[in-house]
Amino acid sequence: MPTSGEIAFISLLGFSSALAQPADSQTPTSRTAFDGENSGAWLFPVESLNHALPRWLRFGGEYRSRIEGEDGIKYTATNDAYLLSRFRFNVTIQPAKWLSFFGETQDSRIFFNQHVPDAVPYQNTWDIRQAYIQIGSSTEGWANLIVGRQVFAFGDERVIGPSEWLNMGRTFDAVRLDVHQTGYKVSLFASSVVVGVDGAMDHHLHGNNLYGVYGSFKNAIPGAVLEPYVLWRLAPANAGLPETANRGHLNETTIGLRLAGALPAAFDYEIEMDRQTGSLGPNSIRAWAGYWSLGRTFRGVATAPRIFIESSYASGSKNPSGPTWGTFDEIYPSNHDKLDFADQFGRKNIQQVRAGVEETIGKKWKLRQTYESLWLATTHDALYASSGAISIPTDPGATSRHLGQEVDISAQYQVNEGVAAGFGCARLFSGQFLKTTSPGKDFAYPFVYLTYRF
């Protein structure tokens, strides 16, 4: 007999499928089509309100509902199905072209869960997500300054991003200066990540700081974007920080470079390399990570498929009891779908190869299918979860590095500019390492979602 979570899952899937029926020529396809006398204006009441308000005051927001299942939690027979709900509401006050104030509240909750906890990152009830003042324009002039709680998203978000797939997401308390002109942008910032606490006001952890310079240069190399960056991270010895691994104070420098662009014959590429040095307690840090991708789009085919192959590597500590710490610190990435869609692994002590295809059907459907195989970089280090925390400790009995193989299928239908629906499933087939160090059950992650931006 189906559980309540399974019933809810099937119900929302049906609702999303109904939304995904092809629109006829009379159906509006964007939010602007709902303005004025259009019968669909009721879908975006906040937009109608903004038209009636003075130009210096604007409201907006988003609601996302996602039902997902986890079959094989911690590679055991335990499973769960639950509903994630996230509501955001924001206000922008811009008394002058060069000055604006932005505030955003968020309420994220979980329902129908049996094993997944009512806690961050699944649940964080009513809190301040963003609150900042901006001086200067991000699109005009040569600089702007943002002070307060804000979102960081750099490059492909492999090192720093808001982690939007999570129900809570990530923000920073920060001071950020952007210097920009046509073709380039350089960001300088001093920040501390906000630590979510359900039922209480969120704050950053004193002493857990990230400083950085991130540059983005278009056409420095023809047809490409070049993004060099330097990050300096300080963190106290704290049991709640997986990055310090209970080893002591962290003082770490990351030097990175991302290069992405187009090649002849409809090929595209992306490369990102990172090198970390510094100290972790009494240990010196020597770690690195890399990402390489090559793709080709077949524009003469109806669905314009893009096939791609990519590989990722993040070093581990070959001798954790030695004087050198070699485990790469993933810092604050948007980790979802960077290694695997099921999000079972973090960018630490891991090696991955993935191939896949992406298609578009009309202007509304986006489809994606991927296959990947994953290994530990070394069996002398632990397996790390997507959060960066240890998932399976180092096991002297492990003889294989192979974590498993995964197949992912996902689809998204853009109903209009403000409404999108999607569904998919990821299946991880456990490899020899998981079968040796855990119960070794395969992990499945089905999901379906609806996003409404207003």
C-alpha positions as CSV (number, residue, x, y, z in Angstrom):
1,M,0.0,0.0,0.0
2,P,1.5,3.4,-0.9
3,T,2.7,5.7,1.9
4,S,1.5,9.2,2.3
5,G,4.8,10.5,0.8
6,E,4.3,8.3,-2.3
7,I,0.7,9.5,-2.7
8,A,1.9,13.1,-2.5
9,F,4.6,12.4,-5.0
10,I,2.2,10.9,-7.5
11,S,-0.2,13.8,-7.0
12,L,2.3,16.5,-7.6
13,L,3.7,14.6,-10.6
14,G,0.2,14.6,-12.1
15,F,-0.2,18.3,-11.4
16,S,3.2,19.0,-13.1
17,S,2.2,16.9,-16.1
18,A,-1.0,18.9,-16.4
19,L,1.0,22.1,-16.4
20,A,3.3,20.7,-19.1
21,Q,0.6,20.2,-21.8
22,P,1.6,22.1,-25.0
23,A,0.2,25.6,-25.1
24,D,-1.9,26.8,-28.0
25,S,-1.4,30.1,-29.7
26,Q,-3.8,31.8,-27.3
27,T,-1.8,30.8,-24.2
28,P,0.5,33.5,-22.8
29,T,4.2,32.4,-22.7
30,S,5.8,35.0,-20.5
31,R,5.0,37.2,-17.5
32,T,4.8,40.3,-19.7
33,A,1.9,38.7,-21.5
34,F,-0.1,38.8,-18.3
35,D,0.0,42.5,-17.9
36,G,-3.0,44.8,-18.4
37,E,-6.3,43.3,-19.4
38,N,-5.0,39.8,-20.0
39,S,-7.0,37.1,-18.3
40,G,-3.8,35.6,-16.8
41,A,-2.9,38.6,-14.7
42,W,-4.2,36.9,-11.6
43,L,-1.1,34.6,-11.7
44,F,1.1,37.6,-11.0
45,P,-0.7,39.9,-8.5
46,V,2.6,41.3,-7.2
47,E,3.6,42.4,-10.7
48,S,0.2,44.2,-11.0
49,L,0.9,45.8,-7.6
50,N,4.3,47.0,-8.8
51,H,2.7,48.8,-11.8
52,A,0.6,50.8,-9.3
53,L,3.5,51.6,-7.0
54,P,6.1,54.4,-7.4
55,R,9.1,53.3,-9.4
56,W,11.4,53.4,-6.4
57,L,9.5,50.6,-4.6
58,R,9.3,47.0,-5.9
59,F,8.2,43.7,-4.5
60,G,8.9,40.2,-5.7
61,G,9.3,36.6,-4.6
62,E,9.3,32.9,-5.3
63,Y,7.6,29.7,-4.2
64,R,9.0,26.3,-4.9
65,S,7.6,23.0,-4.0
66,R,9.5,19.8,-4.5
67,I,8.7,16.2,-3.6
68,E,11.6,13.9,-3.5
69,G,12.4,10.4,-2.4
70,E,15.5,8.8,-1.0
71,D,15.7,5.0,-1.4
72,G,18.8,3.6,0.2
73,I,19.7,6.3,2.9
74,K,23.3,5.7,4.0
75,Y,23.3,2.7,1.6
76,T,20.9,0.8,3.8
77,A,17.3,-0.4,3.3
78,T,16.0,2.8,4.9
79,N,13.9,5.0,2.6
80,D,11.9,8.2,2.8
81,A,9.6,10.5,0.7
82,Y,8.8,14.0,1.7
83,L,7.6,17.4,0.5
84,L,10.0,20.4,0.5
85,S,8.4,23.9,0.5
86,R,10.2,27.1,0.1
87,F,8.8,30.6,0.1
88,R,10.7,33.8,-0.5
89,F,9.5,37.4,-0.5
90,N,11.6,40.5,-1.2
91,V,11.4,44.3,-1.4
92,T,13.6,46.7,-3.2
93,I,13.7,50.4,-2.3
94,Q,15.7,52.6,-4.7
95,P,15.4,56.3,-3.8
96,A,18.2,57.2,-6.3
97,K,19.8,55.6,-9.3
98,W,23.0,55.1,-7.4
99,L,21.4,53.8,-4.1
100,S,19.2,50.9,-3.3
101,F,18.1,48.8,-0.3
102,F,17.2,45.1,-0.7
103,G,15.6,42.8,1.9
104,E,14.4,39.2,1.5
105,T,12.7,36.8,3.9
106,Q,12.6,33.0,3.5
107,D,10.6,30.2,5.0
108,S,11.7,26.6,4.1
109,R,9.9,23.6,5.5
110,I,9.7,19.8,5.2
111,F,6.6,17.7,5.4
112,F,5.7,14.0,5.5
113,N,9.3,12.9,6.3
114,Q,10.0,9.9,8.4
115,H,13.8,9.6,8.5
116,V,15.1,12.9,7.1
117,P,15.4,15.4,10.0
118,D,13.3,18.5,10.4
119,A,16.5,20.6,10.3
120,V,18.9,22.6,8.1
121,P,19.2,22.3,5.1
122,Y,15.7,20.8,4.7
123,Q,14.0,23.2,7.1
124,N,14.7,26.7,8.4
125,T,11.5,28.5,9.3
126,W,11.1,32.3,8.7
127,D,14.4,34.0,8.6
128,I,16.2,36.9,6.9
129,R,17.8,35.6,3.8
130,Q,19.2,38.8,2.4
131,A,19.4,42.4,3.7
132,Y,21.9,44.8,2.1
133,I,22.5,48.3,0.8
134,Q,24.0,48.8,-2.6
135,I,25.8,52.0,-3.6
136,G,26.3,52.3,-7.4
137,S,25.0,50.3,-10.3
138,S,26.0,46.8,-11.2
139,T,25.4,47.5,-14.9
140,E,26.4,51.2,-15.3
141,G,29.4,53.2,-14.2
142,W,32.7,51.6,-13.1
143,A,32.0,50.3,-9.6
144,N,29.4,49.3,-7.0
145,L,29.6,48.5,-3.3
146,I,27.3,46.0,-1.6
147,V,27.2,45.7,2.2
148,G,25.1,43.2,4.2
149,R,23.7,39.7,3.9
150,Q,23.8,38.7,0.2
151,V,24.2,35.9,-2.3
152,F,27.5,35.0,-3.8
153,A,27.6,33.2,-7.2
154,F,31.0,33.1,-9.1
155,G,31.7,31.3,-12.3
156,D,30.1,27.9,-12.6
157,E,29.7,27.9,-8.8
158,R,32.1,25.0,-8.3
159,V,33.9,26.9,-5.6
160,I,31.4,29.6,-4.4
161,G,27.6,29.5,-5.0
162,P,24.2,29.8,-3.3
163,S,23.4,26.1,-3.5
164,E,19.9,26.8,-4.7
165,W,18.9,23.1,-5.1
166,L,18.9,22.9,-1.3
167,N,15.7,23.9,0.4
168,M,17.5,26.6,2.4
169,G,20.3,27.8,0.1
170,R,23.3,29.8,1.2
171,T,24.1,33.4,1.8
172,F,27.0,35.5,3.2
173,D,27.4,38.4,5.6
174,A,29.8,40.4,3.4
175,V,31.3,43.6,2.1
176,R,31.8,43.4,-1.7
177,L,33.2,45.8,-4.2
178,D,32.7,45.2,-7.9
179,V,34.8,47.1,-10.4
180,H,33.5,46.7,-13.9
181,Q,33.6,48.0,-17.4
182,T,32.6,46.5,-20.7
183,G,34.3,43.1,-21.0
184,Y,35.5,42.7,-17.5
185,K,34.5,42.6,-13.8
186,V,36.6,42.2,-10.7
187,S,35.0,41.5,-7.3
188,L,36.8,42.1,-4.0
189,F,35.1,40.8,-0.8
190,A,35.3,40.0,2.8
191,S,32.7,37.6,4.1
192,S,31.5,35.0,6.5
193,V,29.0,32.3,5.5
194,V,25.6,32.4,7.3
195,V,24.9,29.4,9.5
196,G,21.3,28.3,9.4
197,V,19.5,27.4,12.7
198,D,15.9,26.3,12.5
199,G,13.7,28.3,14.9
200,A,16.3,31.0,15.6
201,M,17.8,33.9,13.8
202,D,20.7,32.9,11.5
203,H,24.1,34.3,12.1
204,H,27.6,33.7,10.8
205,L,30.2,31.9,12.9
206,H,32.8,34.4,14.4
207,G,36.2,33.8,12.9
208,N,35.0,31.7,10.0
209,N,35.9,34.1,7.3
210,L,36.4,34.1,3.5
211,Y,38.3,36.9,1.7
212,G,38.7,36.9,-2.1
213,V,39.4,38.6,-5.4
214,Y,37.5,37.1,-8.4
215,G,38.0,38.4,-11.9
216,S,36.0,37.8,-15.1
217,F,37.5,38.8,-18.4
218,K,35.5,38.3,-21.7
219,N,37.4,37.9,-24.9
220,A,40.8,38.1,-23.2
221,I,41.0,34.8,-25.2
222,P,38.9,35.0,-28.4
223,G,35.4,33.5,-27.8
224,A,36.1,32.7,-24.2
225,V,35.7,34.0,-20.6
226,L,38.8,33.9,-18.4
227,E,38.2,33.9,-14.6
228,P,41.3,34.0,-12.3
229,Y,40.7,34.2,-8.5
230,V,42.4,34.1,-5.2
231,L,40.6,33.1,-2.0
232,W,41.9,33.2,1.6
233,R,40.0,31.3,4.2
234,L,40.3,31.4,8.0
235,A,38.3,29.1,10.3
236,P,38.5,28.3,14.0
237,A,39.0,24.8,15.3
238,N,35.3,23.9,15.7
239,A,33.6,20.5,15.7
240,G,30.8,22.0,13.7
241,L,33.0,22.8,10.7
242,P,33.8,19.7,8.6
243,E,36.6,21.6,6.9
244,T,38.7,21.7,10.0
245,A,38.3,18.0,10.5
246,N,38.9,18.5,14.3
247,R,42.5,19.2,13.5
248,G,42.7,22.8,14.5
249,H,42.7,26.3,13.1
250,L,42.5,26.6,9.3
251,N,44.5,29.2,7.3
252,E,44.1,28.4,3.7
253,T,44.8,30.0,0.3
254,T,43.1,28.9,-2.9
255,I,44.5,30.0,-6.3
256,G,42.1,29.1,-9.1
257,L,41.5,29.7,-12.8
258,R,38.4,29.0,-14.9
259,L,38.3,29.1,-18.7
260,A,35.2,28.5,-20.7
261,G,34.4,29.2,-24.4
262,A,33.5,28.1,-27.8
263,L,35.5,26.2,-30.4
264,P,35.0,25.7,-34.2
265,A,32.4,23.2,-35.5
266,A,30.0,23.9,-32.6
267,F,32.3,22.5,-29.9
268,D,32.6,24.1,-26.4
269,Y,34.9,23.6,-23.5
270,E,35.4,24.4,-19.8
271,I,38.4,24.0,-17.6
272,E,38.8,24.9,-13.9
273,M,41.8,24.3,-11.8
274,D,42.5,25.0,-8.1
275,R,45.5,24.8,-5.9
276,Q,45.4,25.0,-2.1
277,T,48.2,25.8,0.4
278,G,48.4,26.9,4.0
279,S,47.9,25.2,7.3
280,L,45.4,23.1,9.2
281,G,46.4,23.0,12.8
282,P,49.9,21.6,12.9
283,N,49.7,20.3,9.3
284,S,50.6,22.0,6.1
285,I,48.1,22.0,3.2
286,R,48.9,20.7,-0.2
287,A,45.7,20.0,-2.2
288,W,44.3,20.5,-5.6
289,A,41.2,20.0,-7.8
290,G,40.4,20.1,-11.5
291,Y,37.4,20.0,-13.8
292,W,37.5,19.4,-17.6
293,S,34.6,19.4,-20.1
294,L,34.2,19.1,-23.8
295,G,30.9,19.3,-25.6
296,R,29.4,19.6,-29.1
297,T,26.0,20.9,-30.2
298,F,24.3,19.4,-33.3
299,R,22.4,22.5,-34.5
300,G,21.1,20.8,-37.6
301,V,19.0,18.3,-35.6
302,A,15.5,19.2,-34.5
303,T,16.2,19.0,-30.7
304,A,19.7,20.6,-31.1
305,P,21.3,17.9,-28.8
306,R,24.5,18.7,-27.0
307,I,26.7,15.7,-26.2
308,F,29.4,16.2,-23.6
309,I,32.1,14.4,-21.6
310,E,33.6,15.7,-18.4
311,S,35.9,14.7,-15.6
312,S,36.4,16.0,-12.1
313,Y,39.1,15.3,-9.5
314,A,39.7,16.5,-6.0
315,S,42.6,15.3,-4.0
316,G,42.6,13.4,-0.7
317,S,45.1,12.8,2.0
318,K,47.3,9.8,1.2
319,N,48.7,9.8,4.8
320,P,46.1,11.5,7.1
321,S,48.4,11.0,10.1
322,G,51.4,12.6,8.3
323,P,52.5,16.3,8.4
324,T,50.7,17.2,5.1
325,W,47.0,17.5,4.7
326,G,46.0,16.8,1.1
327,T,42.2,16.8,1.3
328,F,40.8,19.5,-1.0
329,D,38.5,22.0,0.7
330,E,35.4,22.4,-1.5
331,I,34.8,25.8,0.2
332,Y,31.1,26.9,-0.5
333,P,30.0,25.4,-3.9
334,S,26.6,24.8,-5.4
335,N,27.3,21.1,-5.3
336,H,24.1,19.8,-6.9
337,D,24.8,17.9,-10.1
338,K,28.5,18.9,-10.1
339,L,29.6,15.3,-9.5
340,D,26.3,13.4,-9.4
341,F,22.6,14.4,-9.5
342,A,21.9,12.3,-6.4
343,D,24.3,14.5,-4.4
344,Q,25.9,11.7,-2.5
345,F,29.4,12.9,-2.8
346,G,31.4,16.1,-2.1
347,R,34.3,17.6,-4.0
348,K,36.9,16.0,-1.7
349,N,39.0,12.9,-2.2
350,I,37.1,12.0,-5.4
351,Q,37.5,11.3,-9.1
352,Q,34.6,11.3,-11.6
353,V,34.0,10.8,-15.3
354,R,30.6,11.7,-16.8
355,A,29.1,11.7,-20.3
356,G,25.6,12.8,-21.3
357,V,23.3,14.5,-23.7
358,E,21.1,17.6,-23.4
359,E,18.1,18.3,-25.7
360,T,15.6,21.1,-26.2
361,I,12.1,20.6,-27.6
362,G,10.6,23.8,-28.8
363,K,11.2,26.7,-26.5
364,K,9.8,25.0,-23.3
365,W,11.2,21.6,-22.8
366,K,14.8,20.9,-21.6
367,L,15.9,17.2,-21.3
368,R,19.1,15.7,-19.9
369,Q,20.5,12.2,-19.5
370,T,23.8,11.4,-18.0
371,Y,26.0,8.5,-17.0
372,E,28.9,8.7,-14.6
373,S,31.4,6.6,-12.8
374,L,33.0,7.6,-9.5
375,W,36.1,6.6,-7.5
376,L,37.9,7.8,-4.4
377,A,41.1,9.6,-5.1
378,T,42.7,7.5,-2.4
379,T,41.4,4.8,0.0
380,H,43.6,6.2,2.7
381,D,41.2,9.1,3.1
382,A,37.4,9.2,4.0
383,L,34.4,9.4,1.7
384,Y,32.9,12.8,2.0
385,A,29.2,13.8,1.6
386,S,28.0,16.7,-0.6
387,S,28.1,18.9,2.5
388,G,31.8,18.3,3.0
389,A,31.3,16.2,6.1
390,I,32.7,12.7,6.4
391,S,30.1,10.2,5.0
392,I,32.2,7.0,5.5
393,P,35.4,7.1,7.6
394,T,38.7,5.7,6.3
395,D,38.5,1.9,6.3
396,P,41.8,0.0,6.3
397,G,39.9,-3.0,4.9
398,A,38.9,-1.1,1.7
399,T,40.8,-2.4,-1.3
400,S,38.8,-0.8,-4.1
401,R,38.4,2.9,-4.9
402,H,35.3,2.4,-7.0
403,L,32.2,4.1,-5.5
404,G,29.8,3.2,-8.2
405,Q,28.0,4.2,-11.4
406,E,25.1,6.5,-11.7
407,V,22.4,7.1,-14.3
408,D,20.5,10.4,-14.2
409,I,17.4,11.5,-16.2
410,S,15.8,14.9,-15.8
411,A,13.3,17.2,-17.6
412,Q,12.1,20.8,-17.2
413,Y,9.1,22.5,-18.8
414,Q,9.0,26.3,-18.8
415,V,5.3,27.1,-18.6
416,N,6.0,30.8,-18.9
417,E,8.5,33.3,-17.5
418,G,7.3,32.8,-14.0
419,V,6.3,29.1,-13.8
420,A,8.4,26.0,-14.4
421,A,7.9,22.4,-13.6
422,G,10.4,19.5,-13.7
423,F,10.9,15.9,-12.7
424,G,13.6,13.2,-12.9
425,C,15.4,10.4,-11.2
426,A,19.0,9.5,-10.3
427,R,20.1,6.0,-9.6
428,L,23.5,5.2,-8.0
429,F,24.6,1.6,-8.4
430,S,27.0,0.9,-5.5
431,G,30.6,0.0,-6.3
432,Q,33.0,-2.3,-4.5
433,F,34.0,0.4,-2.0
434,L,30.5,1.0,-0.8
435,K,29.8,-2.7,-0.7
436,T,32.9,-3.2,1.5
437,T,32.5,-0.3,3.9
438,S,28.7,-0.1,4.2
439,P,25.6,-2.2,3.7
440,G,26.1,-1.3,0.0
441,K,22.5,-0.8,-1.1
442,D,22.0,1.1,-4.3
443,F,20.6,4.7,-3.9
444,A,17.7,6.1,-5.8
445,Y,16.6,9.7,-5.9
446,P,13.3,10.5,-7.7
447,F,11.9,14.1,-7.6
448,V,9.3,16.4,-9.1
449,Y,9.0,20.1,-8.6
450,L,7.1,23.3,-9.3
451,T,8.6,26.8,-9.2
452,Y,6.5,30.0,-9.2
453,R,8.3,33.3,-9.4
454,F,6.2,36.5,-8.9
